[in-house]
């Protein structure tokens, strides 16, 4: 809906998609919300920065490292890590400071991948209708 970005990895020879990574940018207070962006206030209230206690003044610098998907044939090539790194570099140029994501505590593979990229667990709580999640953060300098 225009409040995030997606990066895609494609197989070199065939041009077929191999994986995708998406971000979501929660709206800060005071932003103009058009009818087309009617759920922006809800998105703002879901800002992970709020969950981990960031000051209100910093919430507009938060981006959610939202979703990653890699097709089975391309797993094991570190595509999630490479796509996230590309996203992080671009987000830093755009002025974002806090990269946040959630991982289910039992998802050891995803958790290890994110931790190995410099994220740290800031809080563990229920999200998304009562499901346990680690909220992880990486602060850009």
Secondary structure, DSSP 8 states (H G I E B T S, - for coil): --SS-EEEEE-TTT--EEEEEEEE----TT----GGGTTHHHHHHT-HHHHTT--GGGGGGEEEEEEEEE-GGGTTS-HHHHHHHHHHHHHHHTT--EEEEEE-TT-HHHHHHHHTTT-EEEEEEEETTTEEEEEEEEE--
